[in-house]
Amino acid sequence: MAAEWLNGAPLANALRQQVTEALTAAGVRPLLVAIVAGDDPASLSYLDSLDKAAARRHIDTRRLQLDADISQEALCEVVREAGRDPAVHAVMVQFPLPDGVDRQAVTDCIPPAKDVDGLGTHALGTLLAGERRHTAPATAAAVVEILASDPRLDPAGKDVVIVGRSLVVGKPLAAMLSSAGRGGQATVTLCHSRTRDLATHARRADVLVVAVGQRHMITADMVRPGAVVIDVGTHPIERDGRWTLDGDVHPDVASVAGYLTPVPGGVGAVTTAVLMRHVAAAACPTAFAPAW
């Protein structure tokens, strides 16, 4: 058996087209403000790619690059000021933050309606309550979009195992996949570093989502034959003189799984498109049906 690759490009293209059509019809050009402290190369590279993706979707971006030693109080004030600006439709804070800065405190300074990363306490609370808004964490929402895009991947009634319990992917995704409605109705097990016998949990999954941040952690012997495997991991690695990405899932899993997202080219492509939809929805709330 060889897994069918779940390439993210077709779904990402469909989502991007949806954004372009909605913004064109509304005659609105949203403004996204991205706030970053320091000059972390990975963060700046990501924001560069985000700027390019946004420009292609008729979305303007503004970057506020702050000193790496900025205090939490000063950073919070910058975030609040961006949120108060009526010309700004969406605000996001790029991580990592400087040492000693409370990530949640900073994120909670973003007005809920402009929190397109969906990491503020208000956004996470509404998600847990089952409210379908365009403020769910984009990576978690991308996983739901992938599973909901094809009846063969539909998680309804299936056993889903998520490896990783972060607020960016694992915890919100567990709430989304177990909720009623599109992309939900699954029985979800959330595994983490203290889970005993992870392999046993993973092997019983109809759908296995891996977002643990450890390269090639999931191997072929941990996957049920024919399972759907969603690899959220991204690990920069140099191969044959070129930089590329590896995932949390070992390549050998492709010989066992029924469906597998590639890295790169899988979840990441859909995540960026979902984020663009969140920005567009912040500017035109009535133009988009309830998400995920």
ABEGO torsion letter per residue (X at the ends): XBBBBBBAAAAAAAAAAAAAAAAAAAGBBBBBBBBBBEABAAAAAAAAAAAAAAAAAGBBBBBBBBBAABBAAAAAAAAAAAAABAABABBBBBOBBBBGBBAAAAAAABBAAABAAGABAAAAAAAAAGBBBAABBAAAAAAAAAAAABAAABABGBBBBBBEABAAAAAAAAAAAABBEBGBGBBBBBBBAABBGAAAAAAABABBBBBAGBBGABBAAABBBGBBBBBABBBBBBBGGBBBBBBABBAAAAAABABBBBOBGBAAAAAAAAAAAAAAAAABAAABBBBX
